[in-house]
Amino acid sequence: MNEVFLDTETTGLSIKDDHRIVELACIETKNLIPTKNIFYCLINPERDVSDDAFKIHGYSYDKLKKEKKFSEIADKFIQFISNKKIIIHNAPFDLGFLNHELKKVNINVLKEENNVIDTLALARSKFPGSSNSLDSLCKRFNIDLSERTKHNALIDCELLRKVYINLVGEKEPTLIFQDTKPSNFSLSNKISKNIKYFKKIVKPSDEEFDKHKKFLKSELKKNYF
């Protein structure tokens, strides 16, 4: 199952006040490696943007009123995320706004228990008592934040991908070898088709280290003296 890193920006903080989505971004990955499939759009929220929200993302209604409404992009969005694991930072917030929009266009809502991972909950379980905002996690994992002058859904998706890789300890994307059937190996039929490689540092013993030094000395004498 492929993954989708998802983020939204909104006109305000509460769906009870009918605040709406102004920006929606999704980055698709396979084994956490980007597939180059991206869903991104600015959205006409059909209402004013609050002052506090404007300070966060910089999108005014004047800028957004010529964009497509959510009803015009809803089907493509649902198609893009279908049958994929959805990864969101503070999932209840984004899902609340997405479902608020989906209800308006009579499309089934998204449920958190269905293939949704909340990285905020994951971070809180690993770092209880610490700040676990996306900014704080980027700083914790030494992830470059220089492009994030304002909140931007597409940039935040890519930052979240890097944060998630660190949260789950997957420092290097899994390498999958397609051909795993050696021609001269009697047990080849028992080898899995997908071999996972994990980086592991093996420290040599003192005896092995001494042998290596002697080998290097002999090679130097052979080639240079």
ZAMARDREN-380665 format. One record per residue (C-alpha): x, z, y; residue number from 1. Coordinates in steps of 0.1 Angstrom, whole numbers, plus 5000, padded with zeros to 4 digits. Each point is the difference from the previous one (the first is absolute). Example, Ala and Ser with C-alpha at 12.3 -4.5 7.8 and 13.67 -1.06 7.14 Angstrom:
residues 2
{x = 5123	z = 5078	y = 4955	pos = 1}
{x = 5014	z = 4993	y = 5034	pos = 2}
end
This chain:
residues 225
{x = 5000	z = 5000	y = 5000	pos = 1}
{x = 5014	z = 4990	y = 5034	pos = 2}
{x = 5001	z = 5024	y = 5029	pos = 3}
{x = 4986	z = 4997	y = 5035	pos = 4}
{x = 5013	z = 5021	y = 5029	pos = 5}
{x = 4971	z = 5003	y = 5025	pos = 6}
{x = 4997	z = 5013	y = 5036	pos = 7}
{x = 4975	z = 4998	y = 5028	pos = 8}
{x = 4998	z = 5007	y = 5037	pos = 9}
{x = 4967	z = 5010	y = 5016	pos = 10}
{x = 4981	z = 5005	y = 5033	pos = 11}
{x = 5000	z = 5038	y = 4995	pos = 12}
{x = 5001	z = 5027	y = 4974	pos = 13}
{x = 4964	z = 5005	y = 4989	pos = 14}
{x = 4976	z = 4977	y = 4982	pos = 15}
{x = 4972	z = 5024	y = 5010	pos = 16}
{x = 5005	z = 4986	y = 5035	pos = 17}
{x = 4999	z = 4965	y = 4985	pos = 18}
{x = 5037	z = 4994	y = 5006	pos = 19}
{x = 5012	z = 4967	y = 4984	pos = 20}
{x = 5030	z = 4983	y = 4986	pos = 21}
{x = 5021	z = 4979	y = 5024	pos = 22}
{x = 5029	z = 4991	y = 4977	pos = 23}
{x = 5003	z = 4996	y = 4962	pos = 24}
{x = 5031	z = 4993	y = 4980	pos = 25}
{x = 5008	z = 4998	y = 4963	pos = 26}
{x = 5034	z = 4992	y = 4984	pos = 27}
{x = 4998	z = 4990	y = 4963	pos = 28}
{x = 5029	z = 5010	y = 4977	pos = 29}
{x = 5008	z = 4997	y = 4963	pos = 30}
{x = 5021	z = 5029	y = 4986	pos = 31}
{x = 5003	z = 5010	y = 5037	pos = 32}
{x = 5017	z = 4967	y = 5009	pos = 33}
{x = 4981	z = 4980	y = 5027	pos = 34}
{x = 4984	z = 4968	y = 4986	pos = 35}
{x = 4997	z = 4985	y = 5035	pos = 36}
{x = 4962	z = 5002	y = 4998	pos = 37}
{x = 4988	z = 5017	y = 5031	pos = 38}
{x = 4965	z = 5006	y = 5014	pos = 39}
{x = 5001	z = 5007	y = 5037	pos = 40}
{x = 4975	z = 4997	y = 5029	pos = 41}
{x = 4990	z = 5014	y = 5034	pos = 42}
{x = 4963	z = 5007	y = 5001	pos = 43}
{x = 4974	z = 4999	y = 5027	pos = 44}
{x = 4986	z = 5036	y = 4998	pos = 45}
{x = 4969	z = 4991	y = 5020	pos = 46}
{x = 5005	z = 5031	y = 5021	pos = 47}
{x = 5025	z = 5015	y = 5025	pos = 48}
{x = 5033	z = 5015	y = 4989	pos = 49}
{x = 5005	z = 5037	y = 5008	pos = 50}
{x = 5028	z = 5009	y = 5024	pos = 51}
{x = 5017	z = 5021	y = 4974	pos = 52}
{x = 4999	z = 4972	y = 4974	pos = 53}
{x = 5013	z = 4975	y = 5026	pos = 54}
{x = 5030	z = 5022	y = 5006	pos = 55}
{x = 5008	z = 5000	y = 4963	pos = 56}
{x = 4997	z = 4963	y = 4992	pos = 57}
{x = 4997	z = 4981	y = 5033	pos = 58}
{x = 4970	z = 4979	y = 4991	pos = 59}
{x = 4973	z = 4998	y = 5027	pos = 60}
{x = 4965	z = 4986	y = 4995	pos = 61}
{x = 5009	z = 4972	y = 5024	pos = 62}
{x = 5027	z = 4989	y = 4977	pos = 63}
{x = 4979	z = 5004	y = 4968	pos = 64}
{x = 4966	z = 4985	y = 5011	pos = 65}
{x = 5011	z = 4964	y = 4991	pos = 66}
{x = 5011	z = 5011	y = 4965	pos = 67}
{x = 4978	z = 4996	y = 4968	pos = 68}
{x = 4976	z = 5028	y = 4992	pos = 69}
{x = 5003	z = 5020	y = 4969	pos = 70}
{x = 4970	z = 4982	y = 4984	pos = 71}
{x = 5020	z = 4968	y = 5003	pos = 72}
{x = 5031	z = 5013	y = 4981	pos = 73}
{x = 4983	z = 5024	y = 4976	pos = 74}
{x = 4998	z = 4977	y = 4969	pos = 75}
{x = 5036	z = 4988	y = 5003	pos = 76}
{x = 5011	z = 5036	y = 5003	pos = 77}
{x = 4982	z = 5011	y = 4969	pos = 78}
{x = 5013	z = 4971	y = 4981	pos = 79}
{x = 5036	z = 5008	y = 5011	pos = 80}
{x = 4999	z = 5037	y = 4988	pos = 81}
{x = 4979	z = 4995	y = 4968	pos = 82}
{x = 5016	z = 5012	y = 4968	pos = 83}
{x = 5030	z = 5014	y = 5017	pos = 84}
{x = 5014	z = 5035	y = 5005	pos = 85}
{x = 4993	z = 5010	y = 5037	pos = 86}
{x = 5026	z = 5022	y = 5017	pos = 87}
{x = 4990	z = 5016	y = 5033	pos = 88}
{x = 5015	z = 5028	y = 5021	pos = 89}
{x = 4971	z = 5025	y = 5007	pos = 90}
{x = 4976	z = 4979	y = 4978	pos = 91}
{x = 4968	z = 5019	y = 5010	pos = 92}
{x = 5004	z = 4989	y = 5036	pos = 93}
{x = 5005	z = 4963	y = 4993	pos = 94}
{x = 4975	z = 4998	y = 4972	pos = 95}
{x = 4974	z = 5018	y = 5022	pos = 96}
{x = 5004	z = 4973	y = 5026	pos = 97}
{x = 5001	z = 4971	y = 4975	pos = 98}
{x = 4968	z = 5013	y = 4983	pos = 99}
{x = 4984	z = 5004	y = 5034	pos = 100}
{x = 5006	z = 4963	y = 5006	pos = 101}
{x = 4990	z = 4990	y = 4965	pos = 102}
{x = 4967	z = 5018	y = 5002	pos = 103}
{x = 4992	z = 4980	y = 5032	pos = 104}
{x = 5004	z = 4967	y = 4981	pos = 105}
{x = 4983	z = 5012	y = 4967	pos = 106}
{x = 5031	z = 5000	y = 4979	pos = 107}
{x = 5007	z = 5026	y = 4974	pos = 108}
{x = 5022	z = 5028	y = 5013	pos = 109}
{x = 5035	z = 5008	y = 4987	pos = 110}
{x = 5005	z = 5033	y = 4981	pos = 111}
{x = 5032	z = 5020	y = 5002	pos = 112}
{x = 5000	z = 5007	y = 4963	pos = 113}
{x = 5001	z = 4963	y = 4992	pos = 114}
{x = 5037	z = 4989	y = 5001	pos = 115}
{x = 5007	z = 5017	y = 5033	pos = 116}
{x = 5032	z = 5021	y = 5006	pos = 117}
{x = 5002	z = 5022	y = 5030	pos = 118}
{x = 5036	z = 5004	y = 5010	pos = 119}
{x = 4992	z = 5028	y = 5024	pos = 120}
{x = 4986	z = 5021	y = 4971	pos = 121}
{x = 5031	z = 4990	y = 4979	pos = 122}
{x = 5024	z = 5010	y = 5028	pos = 123}
{x = 4982	z = 5034	y = 5005	pos = 124}
{x = 5004	z = 5008	y = 4964	pos = 125}
{x = 5037	z = 4992	y = 5001	pos = 126}
{x = 5007	z = 5016	y = 5035	pos = 127}
{x = 4975	z = 5028	y = 5005	pos = 128}
{x = 5001	z = 5015	y = 5035	pos = 129}
{x = 5019	z = 4971	y = 5015	pos = 130}
{x = 4988	z = 4973	y = 5024	pos = 131}
{x = 4990	z = 4970	y = 4978	pos = 132}
{x = 4989	z = 4975	y = 5026	pos = 133}
{x = 5013	z = 4964	y = 4994	pos = 134}
{x = 5026	z = 5005	y = 5028	pos = 135}
{x = 5012	z = 5033	y = 4985	pos = 136}
{x = 5003	z = 4985	y = 4965	pos = 137}
{x = 5020	z = 4970	y = 5014	pos = 138}
{x = 5024	z = 5024	y = 5017	pos = 139}
{x = 5003	z = 5021	y = 4968	pos = 140}
{x = 5009	z = 4969	y = 4980	pos = 141}
{x = 5022	z = 4984	y = 5028	pos = 142}
{x = 4977	z = 4970	y = 5003	pos = 143}
{x = 5005	z = 4980	y = 5032	pos = 144}
{x = 4972	z = 5006	y = 5025	pos = 145}
{x = 5014	z = 4979	y = 5029	pos = 146}
{x = 4972	z = 4974	y = 4998	pos = 147}
{x = 4972	z = 5025	y = 5002	pos = 148}
{x = 4997	z = 5004	y = 5038	pos = 149}
{x = 4962	z = 5002	y = 4995	pos = 150}
{x = 4978	z = 5003	y = 4969	pos = 151}
{x = 4997	z = 4966	y = 4984	pos = 152}
{x = 4982	z = 4996	y = 4967	pos = 153}
{x = 5023	z = 4974	y = 4985	pos = 154}
{x = 5032	z = 5018	y = 5009	pos = 155}
{x = 4985	z = 5033	y = 4987	pos = 156}
{x = 4992	z = 4983	y = 4967	pos = 157}
{x = 5037	z = 4990	y = 4995	pos = 158}
{x = 5012	z = 5035	y = 5011	pos = 159}
{x = 4975	z = 5015	y = 4975	pos = 160}
{x = 5014	z = 4978	y = 4972	pos = 161}
{x = 5034	z = 5014	y = 5006	pos = 162}
{x = 4988	z = 5036	y = 5003	pos = 163}
{x = 4980	z = 4996	y = 4967	pos = 164}
{x = 5031	z = 4987	y = 4982	pos = 165}
{x = 5018	z = 5032	y = 5010	pos = 166}
{x = 4971	z = 5023	y = 4992	pos = 167}
{x = 4997	z = 4987	y = 4965	pos = 168}
{x = 5038	z = 5000	y = 4995	pos = 169}
{x = 5001	z = 4962	y = 4994	pos = 170}
{x = 5032	z = 4995	y = 5020	pos = 171}
{x = 5005	z = 4965	y = 4985	pos = 172}
{x = 4971	z = 4977	y = 4990	pos = 173}
{x = 4996	z = 4996	y = 4963	pos = 174}
{x = 5019	z = 4971	y = 4985	pos = 175}
{x = 4980	z = 4981	y = 4974	pos = 176}
{x = 5018	z = 4977	y = 4976	pos = 177}
{x = 4979	z = 4971	y = 4988	pos = 178}
{x = 5020	z = 4990	y = 4969	pos = 179}
{x = 5008	z = 5030	y = 4978	pos = 180}
{x = 5003	z = 4984	y = 4966	pos = 181}
{x = 5037	z = 4999	y = 4990	pos = 182}
{x = 5006	z = 4972	y = 4975	pos = 183}
{x = 5023	z = 5020	y = 4977	pos = 184}
{x = 4984	z = 5034	y = 5000	pos = 185}
{x = 4978	z = 5010	y = 4970	pos = 186}
{x = 4980	z = 5025	y = 5020	pos = 187}
{x = 4991	z = 4977	y = 5028	pos = 188}
{x = 4964	z = 4999	y = 4991	pos = 189}
{x = 4998	z = 5038	y = 5007	pos = 190}
{x = 5014	z = 4997	y = 5035	pos = 191}
{x = 4974	z = 5002	y = 5029	pos = 192}
{x = 4995	z = 4969	y = 5020	pos = 193}
{x = 5004	z = 5020	y = 5032	pos = 194}
{x = 5033	z = 5019	y = 5002	pos = 195}
{x = 5002	z = 5024	y = 5029	pos = 196}
{x = 5034	z = 5006	y = 5015	pos = 197}
{x = 5007	z = 5033	y = 5017	pos = 198}
{x = 5032	z = 5006	y = 5019	pos = 199}
{x = 5020	z = 5029	y = 4985	pos = 200}
{x = 5035	z = 5012	y = 5009	pos = 201}
{x = 5021	z = 5010	y = 4970	pos = 202}
{x = 5030	z = 5022	y = 5008	pos = 203}
{x = 5031	z = 4992	y = 4978	pos = 204}
{x = 5017	z = 5028	y = 4981	pos = 205}
{x = 5035	z = 5012	y = 5009	pos = 206}
{x = 5013	z = 4983	y = 4969	pos = 207}
{x = 4983	z = 4967	y = 5009	pos = 208}
{x = 5014	z = 5003	y = 5036	pos = 209}
{x = 5036	z = 5005	y = 4987	pos = 210}
{x = 4997	z = 4970	y = 4977	pos = 211}
{x = 4987	z = 4979	y = 5029	pos = 212}
{x = 5030	z = 5009	y = 5022	pos = 213}
{x = 5024	z = 4992	y = 4972	pos = 214}
{x = 4983	z = 4966	y = 4995	pos = 215}
{x = 5002	z = 4992	y = 5037	pos = 216}
{x = 5038	z = 5008	y = 5000	pos = 217}
{x = 5006	z = 4978	y = 4970	pos = 218}
{x = 4981	z = 4971	y = 5016	pos = 219}
{x = 5020	z = 5004	y = 5033	pos = 220}
{x = 5033	z = 4999	y = 4981	pos = 221}
{x = 4989	z = 4970	y = 4980	pos = 222}
{x = 4988	z = 4979	y = 5030	pos = 223}
{x = 5023	z = 5010	y = 5028	pos = 224}
{x = 5033	z = 5012	y = 4986	pos = 225}
end
